Amino acid sequence: MTIVRLSVEQMIEQIKEKLKVLNFDAIKPDHFDEQLYDELKDIYDMVMKKPSFSPSEMQAIAEELGNLRKKL
């Protein structure tokens, strides 16, 4: 396991924890390619800076994470 993968895992878990949305259980760190690290980091930074999110913001974040997922 690479250091980048650990960072991706940590970011995904912290995003899920901060948003506290049940349907995020389907999002797993191994669904994300390390090549998309920078895009994921941008989402992570935005999520960590905001104290709360509207339902539409949470939906937009979930959609963006879905766009970054590997084609399984």
Secondary structure by P-SEA (a helix, b strand, c coil): ccaaaaaaaaaaaaaaaaaccccccccccccccccaaaaaaaaaaaaaacccccaaaaaaaaaaaaaacccc
